[in-house]
Amino acid sequence: MTNEQKAIRTTYFSIIGNLALAIAKGFAGFFGNSYALIADAIESTTDIFSSILVLFGLKYANRPPDKNHPYGHGRIEPLITFLVVVFLITSAVIIAHESIQNIGTPHELPKAWTLVVLGIIIIWKEISYQIVIKKSKETHSSSLKADAWHHRSDAITSISAFIGISIALYFGKGFESADDWAALFASGFILYNSYLIFRPALGEIMDEHVYDDLIAEIRIVAITVNGVVDTEKCFIRKAGMKYHVDLHATVDGNLTVKQGHEIAHHLKDTLQQDLPQLGQILIHIEPNNI
C-alpha cells in the first residue's frame, strides 16, 4: 500500500469517528445540561468538514505530474491545512462566544452521567490521535498531521469539560458556570493548536529549510554509489508527501560526459530506491580535480 493510500484510508477513519462523536456529544450535552459537551460537539462537527477537506486534498495531491504541474500536485496539501486551521479558529471563536454568554446566564447543573460519556470520548480521541499521527509520520503528510491534532485538541477540550463538570457537580449550586469556563479554556487551547498546525504548513509553502536529517541520509546513500566521490550542495523542497531534491555530486574530473551522465542516473535510481519518500531528483555533476 502506498503512502497516499494509507493517508486516504486514515482520513476515512477520522471522518467516521468524528461523525459518531459529534452525534454522541450533541445528545449528551443537550440532555445532560452541559455546554462544554455541546461545545465539544461543535468542534467535532467542524472536524468532519475539515477531514473531508483533507480527504479531497490527499486525493488531488495523488494525481500524477502533468504538463502544467511537472512536480505533481502535492502543494495542495499545505493549502488544505490552511483551510483546516480556518475551521479550527472558527470553532474556537464560536465556542468562546457561546461560553461567555452562558457564564452570565443561570442554568442547571450538568448531569453526573455526562462524566462517563466524556471519559469514553477522551480515551477514544487519544487513541485516534495516536493512530493518525503515526500515519502522518509514515506518509510525511502535513494535512494528515493537522487532522491528527484535531483529535488531540478534541481530547483536551473533553478533559477541560470533564474538569468543569466535576467542579460544578462537587461544589453544587453557584458553580454551574464551571462547565462554561471549561469550554472557554478549551477554545483558547484550540487557537493555540491552530498556530502549531499553521506554522509548519507555512514553512512548506515557503520552502523553509528544515530537512537536515533527510539531507544527511541523502549524502550517506550518495557516496555508496560507484563513481560518486562526494556531495556538495543539496536542496530540498516538500510538496505533499514527496521531497524534491537538487543534489550536486562530485565525480572524477577525467571521466567523459557519458560516464558522468551514467553515474548521475545510477545515483538517482539508488536514491529513489533507498529513500522512497523522494520525488523528483535533479543531479548536477561536479568534477573533483578542477
N, C-alpha and C positions, 0 to 999 in steps of 0.2 A: 504494500500500500504506500503510495507517495505521500509526501508531507502535505500536499494540497488536499488529498482525500482525507487524511487524518484530521486536518483542521476543519473541513466541512462537516465531517461526522461529529466532531466535538461541538460545533455550533448548534447542530440539531439537538444535541443533548441539553445545551443551555436553554434553547427555546422551549422545549417541552417542560423542563424543570421550572423555569420562570413562570410559565403559564399556570402550572399546577399550584405553585406557591402564591401567586397573585390572587388566585381564587380563594385559597385557604386563608390567607391573611385578611382578605377583604371581609369574608364572612365572620372570621374570628374577631376582627376589630369591631365590626358593626354590632354583633350580638354580645360581645364581651365588653363594650363600652371603653375601648382602648383606641385613642387616636394614634398612639405610637404604632400600633399594628396596622391601622389604616394607612399611615404614612409609609410603613413598610410595603404595603400592598401597592401604593402608588409607585414606589421605586421599582418593585418587581414588574409592574406593568410597563414602565419605561424600559426596563431591561429586556422585555420581549421585543420591543421595536428596535432597540439598539442591536440585539442579537440577530434580528432579521437583516439589519444593515450590514453587520459583519458577514453574514452568510452571502449576501449579494456581492460584497467586496471580495471575498475569497473566491467566489465563482468567476467573477470578472478578472481577477488577478491571475487566474489559472489559464486564461486564454494564451495561446502561443504567440510569439512575436510575429509581427506583420510589417508591411512596408512603412506604415506610419508610426509603428511602435517597435523598432528593432530590438529594444531591450525588454520587450514584454510589457505587460500591463500591471506590474506589481506595485507601482506608485499609488494605485487606488487604495491600497491598504492604509497608509497613514492618513489619507483624506477621509476614509471611513472612520478612522479612530477619532479624528476631529469632530465628526458628527456625533459619535458615541459620547464624547465629552460634553457636547451641547445638550444631549439628552440627560446626562448626569447633573449638569448645572441647573437645567430646567426643573428636574425633580427635586433638587435641593432647595431651590427658591420656593417652589410650591409648598414643600413640607415646612420650611421655616415660616412662611406667611401664615399657613393654617395653624401652626403651633402657637405662634404669638397671639393669634385671635382666640384660640382655645384656652390659653393660660388665663385670660381675663374673663372667661365665661364659665359660670358654675356648671358642673356636670357630675354625673355619678361616678363612684369608684369603679375601676376596671374589675372584671370578674377574675377570680383566682385561677380558673381553668385556662385562662389565656397564657399563663406561665408555662403550662405543659406544651401548648402549641408552639410557643416561642422556643422552648428547649429543643424540640424536634427540628424546627426551622434552622436554628443556629448550627446544629450538628450537620444537617444536610447541606447547608450553604458552604460550610467549611470544607466538607468532602468535595463538593462541586468545585470550589476554588482550587483545591489540590489537584484534581483531575485536569481541569482546564489549563492551569498554569504549567503543569508538566507537559501537556501537549503543545503549549505555546513555545516552550523552550526547545522541544524536539523539532518543531516545524519552523522556528525563528519568525513567528507571526506576531507583529505588533498589535494588530486588531484583535487577535485571539487573547493576547495578554490583557488588553483593555477589557475584554469580555470576562476574563478571569477575575479582574479587580472589581467588576460588578458584583460577582459572587462574594468576594471578601468584604466589600463595603456593605453588602446586604447583611452579612453575618454580624458586622459591627453594629449596624443600626438595630438589629434584632437584640443584640446584647444590651444596647442602650435602653431599648423598650423593656427588656426583662428587668433591668435595674430600676427603671422608673416605675413600672407596675409594682414591683416588690416593695419599693419605698411607700407608694400610695396605699398598698394593702396593709403594710406593717403599722404605719402611723395613723391610718384611717382618715376620718373626716378632717378637712383642712389641707390635706396633702394630695387631693385629686389631681392637681396640676403637675405633679411629679412626672406623670406619664407624658405630658405635653413638653415639659422641659427636656425629657429624654429624646423626644422626636426632634426638638430644636438642636440639641447637641449632635444628633445623627446627621442633620443637614449640613452642619459645619464640617463634619468628617467627610461627607460626600464631596464637598467643594475641595477639600484638601487632596482627596484621591484623584479628583479631576485634573489637578495640576500634575500629579505624579504620572498620570497616563498621557497627558498632553505633551509634556516636555520631551520624552524620547521620540515621539512621533514627529515633533517639530524638527528635532535633530536629524531624523531620517530624511525629511523633505529637503533640509539644508545641506545634506551630505556632510554632516558633522563627523569628525574623525574620532571614532570610539571603538575601533576594531583592532587594537594592538594584539590581542590574543590570537585572532584569526590570521593576522599578518605573520606572526611568529610561526604558526602552523604551516602557512604557505611557504615560507622561507626554508623550513625544515624539509618539507616534501620536495621542493625545487632542487635542492643540492643533491638529492638522491638520484636525479636524472642524469644519465650518462651524457657528458659533454657540457653540463652546466657547472661553471667554476664557482660562481657566487651570484647573489642577487643584489640589486641596488634599490631604486625607487619601487614602492608598492603602494598603490592607492586603491581604496575600496569604497564603493557606494552601494547601499542596500536599496532594493526595490522589491517590496513584498517579502517573500520568503527566500529570495535569492540575493547573493552578494556578487556584484560585478567587479572584476579585478583588472587593474592595469599594472603589469609587472615588468620591470627591467631585469633581464637575466644576462649575466656576463659569461662569455664563452671565449675560447682561444681565438685571438685575432687573426691567426693564419688560416683559419678554415674558410672554405668557399661559401658564397652566398647560399648555395643549395644546401650545404651541410648545416649552416646556421638555421636555415628555414626548417629543415627536418628536426633539428633539436627543439626548436620552438613548438612544432606540432606535437612532438613527443612529450614536452613539458606540459603543454595544455591538456593533453589526454590524461596524463598522470595526475594532474591537479583535480580534474573533474572526476576521476575515478576514486581518488583518496579522500576528496572533500566534496561530496555530492551537493552540499548547500551552495556551491559556487554556480553562478550563471554564466554570463559572457566573460571570457578571459582574453585579454589583449596582451600579447607577449612582445616586448621590444628587446632585440638582441644588441648587447654592448660588447665590443672587443676588449680583452683584458690587458693587452700589451701595446696600447697606443696612447 
